Amino acid sequence: MSSLDSFGLDVPPTPLRVRRKKVTTALSPSRLPGLDYALNPYTRCGHNCTYCYAPYIMRISPKEWGQGIEAKVNIPRLLDRELPKKQGVIGLGTVTDPYQPVEERLLLTRRCLKVLQRHNARVSVLTKSALVARDADILTKMEGSEVGITITTISDQRSKIFEPCAPPPSKRLGAMRTLHDSKVSVYALLGPIIPTISDYDLEGLVTAIERAGASMIMIDRLNMRPGMEARMLERMRMMDPASLPILESALSDRDFYRSAAESIRRLCKDRGLICKDAF
C-alpha cells in the first residue's frame, strides 16, 4: 500500500460562505436507534468529505453541500423553549457536524449545550472535529451523556484523500483523550470503512483509539449513493493514483467490509473494547 507522506497535501481549505438564518423549531424526532430527538445547529458541512451521504438525505447537491454553511442563529432560544415538553436522548449532529469551523466564533453548539445542561437533558454528540474538546467543561456536567468522534484512519495523510477539510485523525484522538480525562464518556465511530484508508494499519488505529480512552468502537459501513463511487475514484486518482486499482477492486468486493469488520472486532476483543455495528 502506498503512502502519501511525500505528497504536498497541506493546502488550507477555502473559506466557507456562512449564511445566518432563523428557524421555527430546534428539535425534530430522530429515527436513529438510541436517540429520541435530533438537534442540528448547522446545515451543510465544511468538512467536504467525498463519501458523505447527508446531502442525499437533505436533497442538496453534494457539490453545494461542501461550499457553504447555514447557521441557525436562533436555535438556542428555541431549544430553551421546547425542552420542557421533550423527554429522551437528544442527538447533537445527526445530519451536519455540530462543530463546523465557524462554530469556533458563532458558539451555537456551545450555547445549545448550556441550555441542555440547564434542563438536565441527556445528549449524544457525534463529530469529527477536535473542537468538541473545548466544551469538556459543559459535557462533564451532563450526566448520562456521551460524545462519539468519527475516525476513518490512523494516517493524517490518508485522511486528506476523502476528508480534505476535516481535522486530522491525530487531533481527533487528542480531543478524545481530553474528553476522557475530563470524565466525559467517549467512543469512536470507526467508519465509514474505506479500502486503502481504514485498513491502513488497522491495528495501530484500534490501539490509538484504546489509548485515547474510548469506551467503545462502533463500526460504520460505507453508504454508497449514486455518483459517490465515481467521485471517490476520481479523488483517489488525483491524490494517490497507485492506490486507485486497489480501491476500485475493493469497492466492488462484497467481502471487503465483512473482512475488515471481523478484523476490528478481533482487535477490540484482544483489548477488552466493546465493539458494535453502527445504526
WODAQUI-V250708 format. One record per backbone hydrogen bond with DSSP energy under -0.5 kcal/mol. CO is the residue of the C=O (numbers start at 1). NH is the residue of the N-H. E is the energy in kcal/mol with one decimal. If there is no record, write none. Layout:
co=CO nh=NH e=E
co=CO nh=NH e=E
This chain:
co=4 nh=7 e=-2.1
co=7 nh=9 e=-1.6
co=9 nh=11 e=-2.5
co=10 nh=12 e=-0.5
co=17 nh=19 e=-0.5
co=17 nh=69 e=-3.1
co=18 nh=20 e=-0.6
co=19 nh=71 e=-2.3
co=21 nh=73 e=-1.4
co=21 nh=74 e=-0.5
co=26 nh=40 e=-0.5
co=28 nh=38 e=-3.3
co=32 nh=35 e=-1.8
co=36 nh=30 e=-1.8
co=37 nh=91 e=-3.5
co=38 nh=28 e=-1.7
co=39 nh=93 e=-2.1
co=41 nh=72 e=-2.5
co=43 nh=70 e=-2.5
co=47 nh=165 e=-1.7
co=49 nh=52 e=-1.4
co=53 nh=56 e=-0.7
co=53 nh=57 e=-1.3
co=54 nh=58 e=-2.3
co=55 nh=59 e=-0.7
co=55 nh=60 e=-2.8
co=61 nh=65 e=-2.4
co=62 nh=66 e=-1.0
co=64 nh=67 e=-1.6
co=64 nh=68 e=-0.5
co=65 nh=45 e=-1.8
co=67 nh=17 e=-1.1
co=69 nh=19 e=-3.1
co=69 nh=71 e=-0.6
co=70 nh=43 e=-2.2
co=70 nh=72 e=-0.5
co=71 nh=21 e=-2.7
co=71 nh=73 e=-1.5
co=72 nh=75 e=-1.9
co=74 nh=78 e=-1.9
co=75 nh=79 e=-2.5
co=76 nh=80 e=-2.0
co=77 nh=81 e=-1.4
co=78 nh=82 e=-2.2
co=79 nh=83 e=-2.3
co=82 nh=85 e=-1.8
co=83 nh=86 e=-2.0
co=88 nh=122 e=-0.6
co=89 nh=36 e=-2.6
co=89 nh=37 e=-1.9
co=89 nh=91 e=-0.5
co=90 nh=92 e=-0.6
co=90 nh=124 e=-2.7
co=91 nh=39 e=-2.8
co=91 nh=93 e=-0.8
co=92 nh=126 e=-1.9
co=100 nh=103 e=-1.9
co=101 nh=104 e=-1.4
co=102 nh=105 e=-1.4
co=102 nh=106 e=-2.5
co=103 nh=107 e=-1.9
co=107 nh=111 e=-2.4
co=108 nh=112 e=-2.2
co=109 nh=113 e=-2.4
co=110 nh=114 e=-1.9
co=111 nh=115 e=-1.7
co=112 nh=116 e=-2.8
co=113 nh=117 e=-2.6
co=114 nh=118 e=-2.1
co=115 nh=119 e=-1.5
co=116 nh=121 e=-2.7
co=117 nh=120 e=-1.6
co=122 nh=90 e=-2.4
co=123 nh=146 e=-2.1
co=124 nh=92 e=-2.4
co=125 nh=148 e=-3.6
co=126 nh=98 e=-0.6
co=127 nh=150 e=-2.5
co=129 nh=132 e=-1.1
co=130 nh=133 e=-1.7
co=131 nh=134 e=-1.7
co=132 nh=135 e=-1.4
co=133 nh=136 e=-1.6
co=134 nh=137 e=-0.5
co=135 nh=138 e=-1.0
co=135 nh=139 e=-2.5
co=136 nh=140 e=-2.2
co=138 nh=141 e=-1.6
co=139 nh=142 e=-1.6
co=141 nh=143 e=-1.0
co=142 nh=145 e=-1.7
co=145 nh=185 e=-0.5
co=146 nh=125 e=-2.5
co=147 nh=187 e=-2.3
co=148 nh=127 e=-2.2
co=148 nh=150 e=-0.5
co=149 nh=189 e=-1.8
co=151 nh=191 e=-1.1
co=154 nh=156 e=-0.6
co=155 nh=159 e=-1.8
co=156 nh=160 e=-0.9
co=157 nh=160 e=-0.6
co=158 nh=161 e=-1.3
co=158 nh=162 e=-0.6
co=159 nh=163 e=-2.1
co=162 nh=50 e=-2.0
co=163 nh=166 e=-1.2
co=168 nh=171 e=-0.9
co=168 nh=172 e=-1.6
co=169 nh=173 e=-2.8
co=170 nh=174 e=-1.6
co=171 nh=175 e=-2.1
co=172 nh=176 e=-2.2
co=173 nh=177 e=-2.1
co=174 nh=178 e=-2.1
co=175 nh=179 e=-2.5
co=176 nh=180 e=-2.6
co=177 nh=181 e=-2.7
co=178 nh=182 e=-1.1
co=179 nh=184 e=-2.6
co=180 nh=183 e=-1.9
co=185 nh=147 e=-2.2
co=186 nh=215 e=-2.7
co=187 nh=149 e=-2.3
co=188 nh=190 e=-0.9
co=188 nh=218 e=-2.9
co=189 nh=151 e=-2.4
co=189 nh=191 e=-1.1
co=190 nh=220 e=-2.1
co=192 nh=194 e=-0.7
co=194 nh=197 e=-1.8
co=194 nh=198 e=-2.4
co=194 nh=199 e=-0.8
co=197 nh=200 e=-1.1
co=199 nh=201 e=-1.0
co=199 nh=202 e=-0.6
co=200 nh=154 e=-0.7
co=201 nh=205 e=-1.8
co=202 nh=206 e=-2.3
co=203 nh=207 e=-2.3
co=204 nh=208 e=-2.2
co=205 nh=209 e=-2.2
co=206 nh=210 e=-2.3
co=207 nh=211 e=-2.5
co=208 nh=212 e=-1.4
co=209 nh=214 e=-1.7
co=210 nh=213 e=-1.5
co=215 nh=274 e=-1.0
co=216 nh=188 e=-2.5
co=217 nh=276 e=-2.4
co=218 nh=190 e=-2.8
co=219 nh=278 e=-3.1
co=220 nh=192 e=-0.5
co=220 nh=193 e=-1.6
co=221 nh=223 e=-0.5
co=222 nh=224 e=-1.1
co=225 nh=228 e=-2.3
co=225 nh=229 e=-0.5
co=227 nh=231 e=-1.7
co=228 nh=232 e=-2.5
co=229 nh=233 e=-2.6
co=230 nh=234 e=-2.2
co=231 nh=235 e=-2.4
co=232 nh=236 e=-2.4
co=233 nh=237 e=-2.4
co=234 nh=238 e=-1.7
co=235 nh=239 e=-2.3
co=236 nh=240 e=-2.9
co=240 nh=243 e=-1.8
co=240 nh=244 e=-0.5
co=241 nh=244 e=-0.9
co=243 nh=247 e=-2.5
co=244 nh=248 e=-2.9
co=245 nh=249 e=-2.1
co=246 nh=250 e=-2.6
co=247 nh=251 e=-2.4
co=248 nh=252 e=-0.7
co=249 nh=252 e=-0.6
co=250 nh=253 e=-1.4
co=252 nh=254 e=-0.8
co=253 nh=256 e=-1.4
co=253 nh=257 e=-0.5
co=254 nh=258 e=-0.6
co=255 nh=259 e=-2.6
co=256 nh=260 e=-2.7
co=257 nh=261 e=-3.0
co=258 nh=262 e=-2.1
co=259 nh=263 e=-1.9
co=260 nh=264 e=-2.2
co=261 nh=265 e=-2.6
co=262 nh=266 e=-2.2
co=263 nh=267 e=-2.4
co=264 nh=268 e=-2.5
co=265 nh=269 e=-2.5
co=266 nh=270 e=-2.2
co=267 nh=271 e=-1.0
co=268 nh=271 e=-0.6
co=268 nh=272 e=-0.7
co=268 nh=273 e=-2.8
co=269 nh=272 e=-0.9
co=274 nh=217 e=-2.4
co=276 nh=219 e=-3.0
